[in-house]
Amino acid sequence: MTYTPEMLEELKVLCLFNLATTQEGIKVHSSTADPAKVAATQRLHERGLLTQPDGGYLTGLGHDAAVQAQGLLTILTTAPVTT
C-alpha cells in the first residue's frame, strides 16, 4: 500500500497542529486555502479526527493521529546517522 495524494494532504494538515496544547486549533478558509487542503480537512472531520469541517480542534483520535504523523515527519527529516 502506498500513500495517495489525498492521504499526503491529510498528513500535512495533521502536522499543522500544535501538540503542546489542546487549546489551539486551526482554521482552513475555503475562500483562500488550497482546495486540496480544504478537502483534506473536510475528510479528517468526516473521519472524526477534527471537531469542525474547516479545522477546529483535534479530537482524541485526531490527537493520536497527529502525534503519529508528526513523529513520522520528525524521523524522515532528521539527518541520517552515519557510523
mmCIF file of the N, C-alpha and C atoms, coordinates in Angstrom:
data_MODEL
# 
_entry.id   MODEL 
# 
loop_
_atom_site.group_PDB 
_atom_site.id 
_atom_site.type_symbol 
_atom_site.label_atom_id 
_atom_site.label_alt_id 
_atom_site.label_comp_id 
_atom_site.label_asym_id 
_atom_site.label_entity_id 
_atom_site.label_seq_id 
_atom_site.pdbx_PDB_ins_code 
_atom_site.Cartn_x 
_atom_site.Cartn_y 
_atom_site.Cartn_z 
_atom_site.occupancy 
_atom_site.B_iso_or_equiv 
_atom_site.pdbx_formal_charge 
_atom_site.auth_seq_id 
_atom_site.auth_comp_id 
_atom_site.auth_asym_id 
_atom_site.auth_atom_id 
_atom_site.pdbx_PDB_model_num 
ATOM 1   N N  . MET A 1 1  ? 0.847   -1.180 0.000  1.00 0.00 ? 1  MET A N  1 
ATOM 2   C CA . MET A 1 1  ? 0.000   0.000  0.000  1.00 0.00 ? 1  MET A CA 1 
ATOM 3   C C  . MET A 1 1  ? 0.892   1.242  0.000  1.00 0.00 ? 1  MET A C  1 
ATOM 4   N N  . THR A 1 2  ? 0.514   2.217  -0.785 1.00 0.00 ? 2  THR A N  1 
ATOM 5   C CA . THR A 1 2  ? 1.266   3.468  -0.832 1.00 0.00 ? 2  THR A CA 1 
ATOM 6   C C  . THR A 1 2  ? 0.362   4.620  -0.428 1.00 0.00 ? 2  THR A C  1 
ATOM 7   N N  . TYR A 1 3  ? 0.975   5.722  -0.067 1.00 0.00 ? 3  TYR A N  1 
ATOM 8   C CA . TYR A 1 3  ? 0.214   6.919  0.270  1.00 0.00 ? 3  TYR A CA 1 
ATOM 9   C C  . TYR A 1 3  ? -0.337  7.540  -1.004 1.00 0.00 ? 3  TYR A C  1 
ATOM 10  N N  . THR A 1 4  ? -1.610  7.867  -0.984 1.00 0.00 ? 4  THR A N  1 
ATOM 11  C CA . THR A 1 4  ? -2.223  8.573  -2.104 1.00 0.00 ? 4  THR A CA 1 
ATOM 12  C C  . THR A 1 4  ? -1.979  10.068 -1.912 1.00 0.00 ? 4  THR A C  1 
ATOM 13  N N  . PRO A 1 5  ? -2.149  10.861 -2.960 1.00 0.00 ? 5  PRO A N  1 
ATOM 14  C CA . PRO A 1 5  ? -2.030  12.314 -2.788 1.00 0.00 ? 5  PRO A CA 1 
ATOM 15  C C  . PRO A 1 5  ? -2.995  12.854 -1.730 1.00 0.00 ? 5  PRO A C  1 
ATOM 16  N N  . GLU A 1 6  ? -4.181  12.252 -1.631 1.00 0.00 ? 6  GLU A N  1 
ATOM 17  C CA . GLU A 1 6  ? -5.160  12.692 -0.634 1.00 0.00 ? 6  GLU A CA 1 
ATOM 18  C C  . GLU A 1 6  ? -4.664  12.398 0.778  1.00 0.00 ? 6  GLU A C  1 
ATOM 19  N N  . MET A 1 7  ? -4.078  11.218 0.970  1.00 0.00 ? 7  MET A N  1 
ATOM 20  C CA . MET A 1 7  ? -3.535  10.866 2.289  1.00 0.00 ? 7  MET A CA 1 
ATOM 21  C C  . MET A 1 7  ? -2.392  11.801 2.675  1.00 0.00 ? 7  MET A C  1 
ATOM 22  N N  . LEU A 1 8  ? -1.532  12.101 1.711  1.00 0.00 ? 8  LEU A N  1 
ATOM 23  C CA . LEU A 1 8  ? -0.418  13.010 1.994  1.00 0.00 ? 8  LEU A CA 1 
ATOM 24  C C  . LEU A 1 8  ? -0.929  14.382 2.408  1.00 0.00 ? 8  LEU A C  1 
ATOM 25  N N  . GLU A 1 9  ? -1.982  14.849 1.771  1.00 0.00 ? 9  GLU A N  1 
ATOM 26  C CA . GLU A 1 9  ? -2.558  16.145 2.130  1.00 0.00 ? 9  GLU A CA 1 
ATOM 27  C C  . GLU A 1 9  ? -3.138  16.091 3.542  1.00 0.00 ? 9  GLU A C  1 
ATOM 28  N N  . GLU A 1 10 ? -3.761  14.979 3.904  1.00 0.00 ? 10 GLU A N  1 
ATOM 29  C CA . GLU A 1 10 ? -4.296  14.818 5.258  1.00 0.00 ? 10 GLU A CA 1 
ATOM 30  C C  . GLU A 1 10 ? -3.162  14.802 6.285  1.00 0.00 ? 10 GLU A C  1 
ATOM 31  N N  . LEU A 1 11 ? -2.065  14.140 5.963  1.00 0.00 ? 11 LEU A N  1 
ATOM 32  C CA . LEU A 1 11 ? -0.908  14.143 6.860  1.00 0.00 ? 11 LEU A CA 1 
ATOM 33  C C  . LEU A 1 11 ? -0.368  15.553 7.042  1.00 0.00 ? 11 LEU A C  1 
ATOM 34  N N  . LYS A 1 12 ? -0.339  16.321 5.963  1.00 0.00 ? 12 LYS A N  1 
ATOM 35  C CA . LYS A 1 12 ? 0.119   17.714 6.055  1.00 0.00 ? 12 LYS A CA 1 
ATOM 36  C C  . LYS A 1 12 ? -0.767  18.516 6.999  1.00 0.00 ? 12 LYS A C  1 
ATOM 37  N N  . VAL A 1 13 ? -2.078  18.314 6.914  1.00 0.00 ? 13 VAL A N  1 
ATOM 38  C CA . VAL A 1 13 ? -2.997  19.034 7.803  1.00 0.00 ? 13 VAL A CA 1 
ATOM 39  C C  . VAL A 1 13 ? -2.742  18.624 9.251  1.00 0.00 ? 13 VAL A C  1 
ATOM 40  N N  . LEU A 1 14 ? -2.580  17.341 9.507  1.00 0.00 ? 14 LEU A N  1 
ATOM 41  C CA . LEU A 1 14 ? -2.324  16.883 10.877 1.00 0.00 ? 14 LEU A CA 1 
ATOM 42  C C  . LEU A 1 14 ? -1.027  17.458 11.436 1.00 0.00 ? 14 LEU A C  1 
ATOM 43  N N  . CYS A 1 15 ? -0.074  17.737 10.566 1.00 0.00 ? 15 CYS A N  1 
ATOM 44  C CA . CYS A 1 15 ? 1.202   18.298 11.012 1.00 0.00 ? 15 CYS A CA 1 
ATOM 45  C C  . CYS A 1 15 ? 1.112   19.792 11.311 1.00 0.00 ? 15 CYS A C  1 
ATOM 46  N N  . LEU A 1 16 ? -0.013  20.416 11.020 1.00 0.00 ? 16 LEU A N  1 
ATOM 47  C CA . LEU A 1 16 ? -0.191  21.836 11.325 1.00 0.00 ? 16 LEU A CA 1 
ATOM 48  C C  . LEU A 1 16 ? -0.530  22.089 12.793 1.00 0.00 ? 16 LEU A C  1 
ATOM 49  N N  . PHE A 1 17 ? -0.982  21.072 13.495 1.00 0.00 ? 17 PHE A N  1 
ATOM 50  C CA . PHE A 1 17 ? -1.449  21.252 14.869 1.00 0.00 ? 17 PHE A CA 1 
ATOM 51  C C  . PHE A 1 17 ? -0.294  21.317 15.854 1.00 0.00 ? 17 PHE A C  1 
ATOM 52  N N  . ASN A 1 18 ? -0.455  22.185 16.849 1.00 0.00 ? 18 ASN A N  1 
ATOM 53  C CA . ASN A 1 18 ? 0.493   22.301 17.948 1.00 0.00 ? 18 ASN A CA 1 
ATOM 54  C C  . ASN A 1 18 ? 0.102   21.264 18.999 1.00 0.00 ? 18 ASN A C  1 
ATOM 55  N N  . LEU A 1 19 ? 0.921   20.245 19.148 1.00 0.00 ? 19 LEU A N  1 
ATOM 56  C CA . LEU A 1 19 ? 0.600   19.165 20.080 1.00 0.00 ? 19 LEU A CA 1 
ATOM 57  C C  . LEU A 1 19 ? 0.908   19.505 21.530 1.00 0.00 ? 19 LEU A C  1 
ATOM 58  N N  . ALA A 1 20 ? 1.529   20.645 21.755 1.00 0.00 ? 20 ALA A N  1 
ATOM 59  C CA . ALA A 1 20 ? 1.864   21.048 23.121 1.00 0.00 ? 20 ALA A CA 1 
ATOM 60  C C  . ALA A 1 20 ? 0.640   21.532 23.893 1.00 0.00 ? 20 ALA A C  1 
ATOM 61  N N  . THR A 1 21 ? -0.453  21.807 23.188 1.00 0.00 ? 21 THR A N  1 
ATOM 62  C CA . THR A 1 21 ? -1.665  22.291 23.846 1.00 0.00 ? 21 THR A CA 1 
ATOM 63  C C  . THR A 1 21 ? -2.905  21.772 23.130 1.00 0.00 ? 21 THR A C  1 
ATOM 64  N N  . THR A 1 22 ? -3.967  21.573 23.904 1.00 0.00 ? 22 THR A N  1 
ATOM 65  C CA . THR A 1 22 ? -5.248  21.193 23.300 1.00 0.00 ? 22 THR A CA 1 
ATOM 66  C C  . THR A 1 22 ? -6.123  22.419 23.066 1.00 0.00 ? 22 THR A C  1 
ATOM 67  N N  . GLN A 1 23 ? -5.625  23.585 23.451 1.00 0.00 ? 23 GLN A N  1 
ATOM 68  C CA . GLN A 1 23 ? -6.401  24.823 23.356 1.00 0.00 ? 23 GLN A CA 1 
ATOM 69  C C  . GLN A 1 23 ? -6.154  25.586 22.061 1.00 0.00 ? 23 GLN A C  1 
ATOM 70  N N  . GLU A 1 24 ? -5.365  25.022 21.161 1.00 0.00 ? 24 GLU A N  1 
ATOM 71  C CA . GLU A 1 24 ? -5.029  25.699 19.912 1.00 0.00 ? 24 GLU A CA 1 
ATOM 72  C C  . GLU A 1 24 ? -5.475  24.834 18.741 1.00 0.00 ? 24 GLU A C  1 
ATOM 73  N N  . GLY A 1 25 ? -6.340  25.392 17.902 1.00 0.00 ? 25 GLY A N  1 
ATOM 74  C CA . GLY A 1 25 ? -6.805  24.675 16.723 1.00 0.00 ? 25 GLY A CA 1 
ATOM 75  C C  . GLY A 1 25 ? -6.324  25.346 15.454 1.00 0.00 ? 25 GLY A C  1 
ATOM 76  N N  . ILE A 1 26 ? -6.924  24.954 14.332 1.00 0.00 ? 26 ILE A N  1 
ATOM 77  C CA . ILE A 1 26 ? -6.606  25.580 13.053 1.00 0.00 ? 26 ILE A CA 1 
ATOM 78  C C  . ILE A 1 26 ? -7.905  25.969 12.358 1.00 0.00 ? 26 ILE A C  1 
ATOM 79  N N  . LYS A 1 27 ? -7.800  26.872 11.417 1.00 0.00 ? 27 LYS A N  1 
ATOM 80  C CA . LYS A 1 27 ? -8.934  27.292 10.595 1.00 0.00 ? 27 LYS A CA 1 
ATOM 81  C C  . LYS A 1 27 ? -8.458  27.270 9.154  1.00 0.00 ? 27 LYS A C  1 
ATOM 82  N N  . VAL A 1 28 ? -9.122  26.491 8.312  1.00 0.00 ? 28 VAL A N  1 
ATOM 83  C CA . VAL A 1 28 ? -8.793  26.414 6.894  1.00 0.00 ? 28 VAL A CA 1 
ATOM 84  C C  . VAL A 1 28 ? -9.885  27.168 6.149  1.00 0.00 ? 28 VAL A C  1 
ATOM 85  N N  . HIS A 1 29 ? -9.542  28.323 5.638  1.00 0.00 ? 29 HIS A N  1 
ATOM 86  C CA . HIS A 1 29 ? -10.510 29.178 4.953  1.00 0.00 ? 29 HIS A CA 1 
ATOM 87  C C  . HIS A 1 29 ? -10.738 28.671 3.537  1.00 0.00 ? 29 HIS A C  1 
ATOM 88  N N  . SER A 1 30 ? -11.962 28.264 3.241  1.00 0.00 ? 30 SER A N  1 
ATOM 89  C CA . SER A 1 30 ? -12.260 27.700 1.923  1.00 0.00 ? 30 SER A CA 1 
ATOM 90  C C  . SER A 1 30 ? -12.097 28.711 0.805  1.00 0.00 ? 30 SER A C  1 
ATOM 91  N N  . SER A 1 31 ? -12.173 29.997 1.112  1.00 0.00 ? 31 SER A N  1 
ATOM 92  C CA . SER A 1 31 ? -12.051 31.015 0.070  1.00 0.00 ? 31 SER A CA 1 
ATOM 93  C C  . SER A 1 31 ? -10.599 31.332 -0.279 1.00 0.00 ? 31 SER A C  1 
ATOM 94  N N  . THR A 1 32 ? -9.664  31.012 0.610  1.00 0.00 ? 32 THR A N  1 
ATOM 95  C CA . THR A 1 32 ? -8.264  31.370 0.358  1.00 0.00 ? 32 THR A CA 1 
ATOM 96  C C  . THR A 1 32 ? -7.303  30.187 0.381  1.00 0.00 ? 32 THR A C  1 
ATOM 97  N N  . ALA A 1 33 ? -7.679  29.091 1.012  1.00 0.00 ? 33 ALA A N  1 
ATOM 98  C CA . ALA A 1 33 ? -6.771  27.942 1.134  1.00 0.00 ? 33 ALA A CA 1 
ATOM 99  C C  . ALA A 1 33 ? -6.762  27.118 -0.148 1.00 0.00 ? 33 ALA A C  1 
ATOM 100 N N  . ASP A 1 34 ? -5.700  26.364 -0.308 1.00 0.00 ? 34 ASP A N  1 
ATOM 101 C CA . ASP A 1 34 ? -5.586  25.431 -1.420 1.00 0.00 ? 34 ASP A CA 1 
ATOM 102 C C  . ASP A 1 34 ? -6.759  24.447 -1.353 1.00 0.00 ? 34 ASP A C  1 
ATOM 103 N N  . PRO A 1 35 ? -7.449  24.211 -2.470 1.00 0.00 ? 35 PRO A N  1 
ATOM 104 C CA . PRO A 1 35 ? -8.597  23.294 -2.460 1.00 0.00 ? 35 PRO A CA 1 
ATOM 105 C C  . PRO A 1 35 ? -8.256  21.898 -1.934 1.00 0.00 ? 35 PRO A C  1 
ATOM 106 N N  . ALA A 1 36 ? -7.048  21.429 -2.175 1.00 0.00 ? 36 ALA A N  1 
ATOM 107 C CA . ALA A 1 36 ? -6.655  20.111 -1.669 1.00 0.00 ? 36 ALA A CA 1 
ATOM 108 C C  . ALA A 1 36 ? -6.603  20.104 -0.144 1.00 0.00 ? 36 ALA A C  1 
ATOM 109 N N  . LYS A 1 37 ? -6.151  21.208 0.453  1.00 0.00 ? 37 LYS A N  1 
ATOM 110 C CA . LYS A 1 37 ? -6.103  21.313 1.913  1.00 0.00 ? 37 LYS A CA 1 
ATOM 111 C C  . LYS A 1 37 ? -7.516  21.400 2.492  1.00 0.00 ? 37 LYS A C  1 
ATOM 112 N N  . VAL A 1 38 ? -8.391  22.139 1.823  1.00 0.00 ? 38 VAL A N  1 
ATOM 113 C CA . VAL A 1 38 ? -9.788  22.244 2.261  1.00 0.00 ? 38 VAL A CA 1 
ATOM 114 C C  . VAL A 1 38 ? -10.436 20.863 2.250  1.00 0.00 ? 38 VAL A C  1 
ATOM 115 N N  . ALA A 1 39 ? -10.230 20.114 1.165  1.00 0.00 ? 39 ALA A N  1 
ATOM 116 C CA . ALA A 1 39 ? -10.817 18.778 1.049  1.00 0.00 ? 39 ALA A CA 1 
ATOM 117 C C  . ALA A 1 39 ? -10.237 17.826 2.094  1.00 0.00 ? 39 ALA A C  1 
ATOM 118 N N  . ALA A 1 40 ? -8.938  17.910 2.333  1.00 0.00 ? 40 ALA A N  1 
ATOM 119 C CA . ALA A 1 40 ? -8.300  17.048 3.330  1.00 0.00 ? 40 ALA A CA 1 
ATOM 120 C C  . ALA A 1 40 ? -8.850  17.326 4.724  1.00 0.00 ? 40 ALA A C  1 
ATOM 121 N N  . THR A 1 41 ? -9.041  18.585 5.034  1.00 0.00 ? 41 THR A N  1 
ATOM 122 C CA . THR A 1 41 ? -9.580  18.967 6.337  1.00 0.00 ? 41 THR A CA 1 
ATOM 123 C C  . THR A 1 41 ? -10.999 18.431 6.501  1.00 0.00 ? 41 THR A C  1 
ATOM 124 N N  . GLN A 1 42 ? -11.792 18.525 5.454  1.00 0.00 ? 42 GLN A N  1 
ATOM 125 C CA . GLN A 1 42 ? -13.162 18.003 5.479  1.00 0.00 ? 42 GLN A CA 1 
ATOM 126 C C  . GLN A 1 42 ? -13.147 16.484 5.704  1.00 0.00 ? 42 GLN A C  1 
ATOM 127 N N  . ARG A 1 43 ? -12.269 15.779 5.011  1.00 0.00 ? 43 ARG A N  1 
ATOM 128 C CA . ARG A 1 43 ? -12.194 14.322 5.176  1.00 0.00 ? 43 ARG A CA 1 
ATOM 129 C C  . ARG A 1 43 ? -11.787 13.945 6.601  1.00 0.00 ? 43 ARG A C  1 
ATOM 130 N N  . LEU A 1 44 ? -10.833 14.679 7.169  1.00 0.00 ? 44 LEU A N  1 
ATOM 131 C CA . LEU A 1 44 ? -10.419 14.397 8.547  1.00 0.00 ? 44 LEU A CA 1 
ATOM 132 C C  . LEU A 1 44 ? -11.578 14.614 9.517  1.00 0.00 ? 44 LEU A C  1 
ATOM 133 N N  . HIS A 1 45 ? -12.381 15.628 9.267  1.00 0.00 ? 45 HIS A N  1 
ATOM 134 C CA . HIS A 1 45 ? -13.565 15.861 10.098 1.00 0.00 ? 45 HIS A CA 1 
ATOM 135 C C  . HIS A 1 45 ? -14.557 14.708 9.945  1.00 0.00 ? 45 HIS A C  1 
ATOM 136 N N  . GLU A 1 46 ? -14.786 14.283 8.713  1.00 0.00 ? 46 GLU A N  1 
ATOM 137 C CA . GLU A 1 46 ? -15.728 13.184 8.464  1.00 0.00 ? 46 GLU A CA 1 
ATOM 138 C C  . GLU A 1 46 ? -15.286 11.892 9.134  1.00 0.00 ? 46 GLU A C  1 
ATOM 139 N N  . ARG A 1 47 ? -13.992 11.712 9.308  1.00 0.00 ? 47 ARG A N  1 
ATOM 140 C CA . ARG A 1 47 ? -13.460 10.517 9.971  1.00 0.00 ? 47 ARG A CA 1 
ATOM 141 C C  . ARG A 1 47 ? -13.419 10.661 11.490 1.00 0.00 ? 47 ARG A C  1 
ATOM 142 N N  . GLY A 1 48 ? -13.798 11.825 11.982 1.00 0.00 ? 48 GLY A N  1 
ATOM 143 C CA . GLY A 1 48 ? -13.834 12.029 13.420 1.00 0.00 ? 48 GLY A CA 1 
ATOM 144 C C  . GLY A 1 48 ? -12.523 12.476 14.030 1.00 0.00 ? 48 GLY A C  1 
ATOM 145 N N  . LEU A 1 49 ? -11.604 13.002 13.214 1.00 0.00 ? 49 LEU A N  1 
ATOM 146 C CA . LEU A 1 49 ? -10.314 13.446 13.732 1.00 0.00 ? 49 LEU A CA 1 
ATOM 147 C C  . LEU A 1 49 ? -10.306 14.922 14.093 1.00 0.00 ? 49 LEU A C  1 
ATOM 148 N N  . LEU A 1 50 ? -11.200 15.704 13.484 1.00 0.00 ? 50 LEU A N  1 
ATOM 149 C CA . LEU A 1 50 ? -11.293 17.141 13.744 1.00 0.00 ? 50 LEU A CA 1 
ATOM 150 C C  . LEU A 1 50 ? -12.704 17.490 14.195 1.00 0.00 ? 50 LEU A C  1 
ATOM 151 N N  . THR A 1 51 ? -12.823 18.540 15.002 1.00 0.00 ? 51 THR A N  1 
ATOM 152 C CA . THR A 1 51 ? -14.131 18.918 15.532 1.00 0.00 ? 51 THR A CA 1 
ATOM 153 C C  . THR A 1 51 ? -14.992 19.688 14.543 1.00 0.00 ? 51 THR A C  1 
ATOM 154 N N  . GLN A 1 52 ? -14.380 20.301 13.531 1.00 0.00 ? 52 GLN A N  1 
ATOM 155 C CA . GLN A 1 52 ? -15.127 21.123 12.573 1.00 0.00 ? 52 GLN A CA 1 
ATOM 156 C C  . GLN A 1 52 ? -14.703 20.785 11.143 1.00 0.00 ? 52 GLN A C  1 
ATOM 157 N N  . PRO A 1 53 ? -15.600 20.954 10.178 1.00 0.00 ? 53 PRO A N  1 
ATOM 158 C CA . PRO A 1 53 ? -15.241 20.677 8.779  1.00 0.00 ? 53 PRO A CA 1 
ATOM 159 C C  . PRO A 1 53 ? -14.124 21.574 8.246  1.00 0.00 ? 53 PRO A C  1 
ATOM 160 N N  . ASP A 1 54 ? -13.954 22.751 8.853  1.00 0.00 ? 54 ASP A N  1 
ATOM 161 C CA . ASP A 1 54 ? -12.899 23.670 8.406  1.00 0.00 ? 54 ASP A CA 1 
ATOM 162 C C  . ASP A 1 54 ? -11.719 23.693 9.377  1.00 0.00 ? 54 ASP A C  1 
ATOM 163 N N  . GLY A 1 55 ? -11.588 22.656 10.168 1.00 0.00 ? 55 GLY A N  1 
ATOM 164 C CA . GLY A 1 55 ? -10.464 22.541 11.098 1.00 0.00 ? 55 GLY A CA 1 
ATOM 165 C C  . GLY A 1 55 ? -10.917 22.390 12.526 1.00 0.00 ? 55 GLY A C  1 
ATOM 166 N N  . GLY A 1 56 ? -10.870 23.477 13.263 1.00 0.00 ? 56 GLY A N  1 
ATOM 167 C CA . GLY A 1 56 ? -11.239 23.408 14.672 1.00 0.00 ? 56 GLY A CA 1 
ATOM 168 C C  . GLY A 1 56 ? -10.127 22.773 15.486 1.00 0.00 ? 56 GLY A C  1 
ATOM 169 N N  . TYR A 1 57 ? -10.518 21.872 16.364 1.00 0.00 ? 57 TYR A N  1 
ATOM 170 C CA . TYR A 1 57 ? -9.577  21.218 17.271 1.00 0.00 ? 57 TYR A CA 1 
ATOM 171 C C  . TYR A 1 57 ? -9.467  19.737 16.933 1.00 0.00 ? 57 TYR A C  1 
ATOM 172 N N  . LEU A 1 58 ? -8.407  19.127 17.408 1.00 0.00 ? 58 LEU A N  1 
ATOM 173 C CA . LEU A 1 58 ? -8.257  17.687 17.272 1.00 0.00 ? 58 LEU A CA 1 
ATOM 174 C C  . LEU A 1 58 ? -9.174  16.983 18.264 1.00 0.00 ? 58 LEU A C  1 
ATOM 175 N N  . THR A 1 59 ? -9.791  15.899 17.834 1.00 0.00 ? 59 THR A N  1 
ATOM 176 C CA . THR A 1 59 ? -10.499 15.017 18.760 1.00 0.00 ? 59 THR A CA 1 
ATOM 177 C C  . THR A 1 59 ? -9.446  14.120 19.417 1.00 0.00 ? 59 THR A C  1 
ATOM 178 N N  . GLY A 1 60 ? -9.864  13.245 20.300 1.00 0.00 ? 60 GLY A N  1 
ATOM 179 C CA . GLY A 1 60 ? -8.917  12.304 20.894 1.00 0.00 ? 60 GLY A CA 1 
ATOM 180 C C  . GLY A 1 60 ? -8.227  11.461 19.830 1.00 0.00 ? 60 GLY A C  1 
ATOM 181 N N  . LEU A 1 61 ? -9.016  10.927 18.908 1.00 0.00 ? 61 LEU A N  1 
ATOM 182 C CA . LEU A 1 61 ? -8.459  10.144 17.807 1.00 0.00 ? 61 LEU A CA 1 
ATOM 183 C C  . LEU A 1 61 ? -7.562  11.007 16.928 1.00 0.00 ? 61 LEU A C  1 
ATOM 184 N N  . GLY A 1 62 ? -7.984  12.240 16.688 1.00 0.00 ? 62 GLY A N  1 
ATOM 185 C CA . GLY A 1 62 ? -7.187  13.156 15.885 1.00 0.00 ? 62 GLY A CA 1 
ATOM 186 C C  . GLY A 1 62 ? -5.849  13.466 16.530 1.00 0.00 ? 62 GLY A C  1 
ATOM 187 N N  . HIS A 1 63 ? -5.856  13.632 17.842 1.00 0.00 ? 63 HIS A N  1 
ATOM 188 C CA . HIS A 1 63 ? -4.600  13.887 18.558 1.00 0.00 ? 63 HIS A CA 1 
ATOM 189 C C  . HIS A 1 63 ? -3.655  12.703 18.397 1.00 0.00 ? 63 HIS A C  1 
ATOM 190 N N  . ASP A 1 64 ? -4.189  11.493 18.560 1.00 0.00 ? 64 ASP A N  1 
ATOM 191 C CA . ASP A 1 64 ? -3.359  10.299 18.383 1.00 0.00 ? 64 ASP A CA 1 
ATOM 192 C C  . ASP A 1 64 ? -2.770  10.252 16.972 1.00 0.00 ? 64 ASP A C  1 
ATOM 193 N N  . ALA A 1 65 ? -3.587  10.555 15.972 1.00 0.00 ? 65 ALA A N  1 
ATOM 194 C CA . ALA A 1 65 ? -3.124  10.540 14.580 1.00 0.00 ? 65 ALA A CA 1 
ATOM 195 C C  . ALA A 1 65 ? -2.078  11.623 14.336 1.00 0.00 ? 65 ALA A C  1 
ATOM 196 N N  . ALA A 1 66 ? -2.287  12.808 14.907 1.00 0.00 ? 66 ALA A N  1 
ATOM 197 C CA . ALA A 1 66 ? -1.338  13.909 14.725 1.00 0.00 ? 66 ALA A CA 1 
ATOM 198 C C  . ALA A 1 66 ? 0.003   13.589 15.383 1.00 0.00 ? 66 ALA A C  1 
ATOM 199 N N  . VAL A 1 67 ? -0.029  12.942 16.531 1.00 0.00 ? 67 VAL A N  1 
ATOM 200 C CA . VAL A 1 67 ? 1.218   12.526 17.191 1.00 0.00 ? 67 VAL A CA 1 
ATOM 201 C C  . VAL A 1 67 ? 1.994   11.592 16.267 1.00 0.00 ? 67 VAL A C  1 
ATOM 202 N N  . GLN A 1 68 ? 1.298   10.632 15.677 1.00 0.00 ? 68 GLN A N  1 
ATOM 203 C CA . GLN A 1 68 ? 1.956   9.686  14.777 1.00 0.00 ? 68 GLN A CA 1 
ATOM 204 C C  . GLN A 1 68 ? 2.478   10.382 13.519 1.00 0.00 ? 68 GLN A C  1 
ATOM 205 N N  . ALA A 1 69 ? 1.659   11.257 12.927 1.00 0.00 ? 69 ALA A N  1 
ATOM 206 C CA . ALA A 1 69 ? 2.053   11.966 11.704 1.00 0.00 ? 69 ALA A CA 1 
ATOM 207 C C  . ALA A 1 69 ? 3.267   12.852 11.951 1.00 0.00 ? 69 ALA A C  1 
ATOM 208 N N  . GLN A 1 70 ? 3.240   13.583 13.052 1.00 0.00 ? 70 GLN A N  1 
ATOM 209 C CA . GLN A 1 70 ? 4.355   14.481 13.348 1.00 0.00 ? 70 GLN A CA 1 
ATOM 210 C C  . GLN A 1 70 ? 5.605   13.701 13.744 1.00 0.00 ? 70 GLN A C  1 
ATOM 211 N N  . GLY A 1 71 ? 5.417   12.576 14.405 1.00 0.00 ? 71 GLY A N  1 
ATOM 212 C CA . GLY A 1 71 ? 6.558   11.724 14.739 1.00 0.00 ? 71 GLY A CA 1 
ATOM 213 C C  . GLY A 1 71 ? 7.224   11.168 13.490 1.00 0.00 ? 71 GLY A C  1 
ATOM 214 N N  . LEU A 1 72 ? 6.421   10.720 12.541 1.00 0.00 ? 72 LEU A N  1 
ATOM 215 C CA . LEU A 1 72 ? 6.958   10.211 11.285 1.00 0.00 ? 72 LEU A CA 1 
ATOM 216 C C  . LEU A 1 72 ? 7.699   11.307 10.536 1.00 0.00 ? 72 LEU A C  1 
ATOM 217 N N  . LEU A 1 73 ? 7.135   12.502 10.510 1.00 0.00 ? 73 LEU A N  1 
ATOM 218 C CA . LEU A 1 73 ? 7.792   13.624 9.839  1.00 0.00 ? 73 LEU A CA 1 
ATOM 219 C C  . LEU A 1 73 ? 9.149   13.920 10.484 1.00 0.00 ? 73 LEU A C  1 
ATOM 220 N N  . THR A 1 74 ? 9.205   13.867 11.801 1.00 0.00 ? 74 THR A N  1 
ATOM 221 C CA . THR A 1 74 ? 10.469  14.096 12.510 1.00 0.00 ? 74 THR A CA 1 
ATOM 222 C C  . THR A 1 74 ? 11.507  13.048 12.123 1.00 0.00 ? 74 THR A C  1 
ATOM 223 N N  . ILE A 1 75 ? 11.094  11.796 12.088 1.00 0.00 ? 75 ILE A N  1 
ATOM 224 C CA . ILE A 1 75 ? 12.016  10.721 11.718 1.00 0.00 ? 75 ILE A CA 1 
ATOM 225 C C  . ILE A 1 75 ? 12.535  10.915 10.296 1.00 0.00 ? 75 ILE A C  1 
ATOM 226 N N  . LEU A 1 76 ? 11.640  11.247 9.381  1.00 0.00 ? 76 LEU A N  1 
ATOM 227 C CA . LEU A 1 76 ? 12.025  11.366 7.975  1.00 0.00 ? 76 LEU A CA 1 
ATOM 228 C C  . LEU A 1 76 ? 12.846  12.610 7.671  1.00 0.00 ? 76 LEU A C  1 
ATOM 229 N N  . THR A 1 77 ? 12.770  13.614 8.531  1.00 0.00 ? 77 THR A N  1 
ATOM 230 C CA . THR A 1 77 ? 13.514  14.850 8.270  1.00 0.00 ? 77 THR A CA 1 
ATOM 231 C C  . THR A 1 77 ? 14.774  14.982 9.116  1.00 0.00 ? 77 THR A C  1 
ATOM 232 N N  . THR A 1 78 ? 15.034  13.995 9.955  1.00 0.00 ? 78 THR A N  1 
ATOM 233 C CA . THR A 1 78 ? 16.240  14.003 10.773 1.00 0.00 ? 78 THR A CA 1 
ATOM 234 C C  . THR A 1 78 ? 17.412  13.496 9.938  1.00 0.00 ? 78 THR A C  1 
ATOM 235 N N  . ALA A 1 79 ? 18.544  14.129 10.107 1.00 0.00 ? 79 ALA A N  1 
ATOM 236 C CA . ALA A 1 79 ? 19.735  13.722 9.357  1.00 0.00 ? 79 ALA A CA 1 
ATOM 237 C C  . ALA A 1 79 ? 20.068  12.266 9.657  1.00 0.00 ? 79 ALA A C  1 
ATOM 238 N N  . PRO A 1 80 ? 20.470  11.525 8.642  1.00 0.00 ? 80 PRO A N  1 
ATOM 239 C CA . PRO A 1 80 ? 20.811  10.120 8.866  1.00 0.00 ? 80 PRO A CA 1 
ATOM 240 C C  . PRO A 1 80 ? 22.023  9.979  9.785  1.00 0.00 ? 80 PRO A C  1 
ATOM 241 N N  . VAL A 1 81 ? 22.016  8.908  10.531 1.00 0.00 ? 81 VAL A N  1 
ATOM 242 C CA . VAL A 1 81 ? 23.123  8.609  11.435 1.00 0.00 ? 81 VAL A CA 1 
ATOM 243 C C  . VAL A 1 81 ? 24.174  7.854  10.637 1.00 0.00 ? 81 VAL A C  1 
ATOM 244 N N  . THR A 1 82 ? 25.388  8.340  10.680 1.00 0.00 ? 82 THR A N  1 
ATOM 245 C CA . THR A 1 82 ? 26.479  7.644  9.992  1.00 0.00 ? 82 THR A CA 1 
ATOM 246 C C  . THR A 1 82 ? 27.364  6.969  11.021 1.00 0.00 ? 82 THR A C  1 
ATOM 247 N N  . THR A 1 83 ? 27.850  5.804  10.659 1.00 0.00 ? 83 THR A N  1 
ATOM 248 C CA . THR A 1 83 ? 28.705  5.065  11.597 1.00 0.00 ? 83 THR A CA 1 
ATOM 249 C C  . THR A 1 83 ? 30.092  4.919  11.056 1.00 0.00 ? 83 THR A C  1 
# 
